Amino acid sequence: MVCVIFFINKLLAPNNPNAEKLSSYECGEEPTGNAWLPFNPRFYVIALVFLLFDVEMVFIFPWATVFGSHELAAQDARWGWLSLAEMFVFLGILIIGLVYVWRKGDLDWIKPTPIVPHTDVHIPPSLYEQLNQEQSSFTVKAFNADTVSTATATATPSPEPARKPMFKPTFKKPANE
């Protein structure tokens, strides 16, 4: 049936490729370089651990349905205890697997070693402490619009003469227009 559908599609579908349809689709960039780049294997481990816990959710939803069913609990009270114990066993196995992967170090990324800057200047730390104490003793003055406008009026420097640009930009129209 699948082959028949593909055959009918081949017969009925229009086939008119052009340069735009044959261009790259993803993000509009032409691919450069080799596609066979080495990936860090930790990506695969993280993906597998994600799938493990994603599949866990597939099993938790039916369990929650059975555990929350009042009809099953009304027929036999052991159903609730059985489903609760079953889920604790299931989660226990998953947690043991997570602890194993964690202890093995597969969840740790390669972290760079921080480089602490070092200078050859020999300034005693007491001077830095004294400077910090002096800076913390500043007081904030109340805002006054009159003093701000007069201060800016007296502090404006004289305008510098305009300079010519170092290059002359050229704008050309595309030839196809």
C-alpha positions, -999 to 999 in steps of 0.1 A, spaced: 0 0 0 29 24 8 46 17 -25 13 24 -43 8 57 -26 44 67 -34 39 57 -71 6 77 -73 24 107 -57 52 105 -83 26 104 -111 4 133 -99 28 156 -82 43 185 -103 80 183 -108 95 216 -117 128 222 -98 144 255 -100 175 271 -84 155 284 -54 139 250 -47 173 233 -49 190 257 -26 197 249 11 167 251 33 181 253 69 189 289 79 197 299 43 234 293 46 254 273 21 272 245 39 310 248 41 335 223 53 331 186 61 299 173 76 317 145 95 329 165 124 338 147 157 312 153 184 320 150 221 306 116 232 292 133 263 264 146 241 253 111 234 254 102 271 233 132 280 208 123 253 206 87 265 200 98 301 173 122 288 156 94 269 158 73 300 139 98 321 116 106 292 106 69 289 102 69 327 73 94 322 57 71 297 54 45 325 45 69 353 13 82 335 -4 47 334 7 40 369 -8 73 381 -41 63 364 -42 29 381 -30 44 415 -56 72 413 -85 49 402 -110 47 430 -129 19 413 -99 -4 415 -92 6 451 -129 -1 460 -128 -36 445 -95 -46 462 -74 -24 485 -43 -44 475 -42 -27 441 -32 6 456 -5 -9 477 8 -30 448 10 -1 424 27 21 450 53 -6 457 58 -12 420 65 25 414 89 27 443 108 -3 428 108 13 393 119 47 406 146 30 427 161 13 397 161 46 378 177 64 407 204 37 410 211 41 373 213 79 376 237 76 406 258 52 387 261 75 357 267 105 380 294 87 400 311 75 368 314 111 358 295 109 326 273 139 335 303 162 341 314 185 313 350 193 305 354 225 325 382 249 319 407 257 346 402 293 356 433 314 351 439 338 380 456 370 368 489 377 384 509 409 383 544 417 395 533 449 413 540 447 450 513 469 466 505 460 501 469 449 507 465 474 535 465 502 508 436 486 490 417 483 522 424 519 531 413 530 496 380 510 499 373 525 533 378 560 519 355 553 489 327 540 512 327 572 532 313 593 503 280 611 509 253 616 483 243 652 479 207 662 472 198 669 436 194 705 426 185 714 390 199 749 393 234 738 401 234 711 374 224 736 346 250 762 356 277 735 360 271 722 325 270 757 310 304 765 324 320 732 318 312 729 280 343 728 260 348 748 228 337 729 197 365 713 176 366 720 139 351 693 117 375 669 101 373 655 66 367 618 65 397 596 59 380 577 31 353 584 6 325 558 6 313 547 -27 278 533 -33 272 513 -65 239 501 -77 237 464 -86 241 458 -123 209 438 -127 186 467 -118 
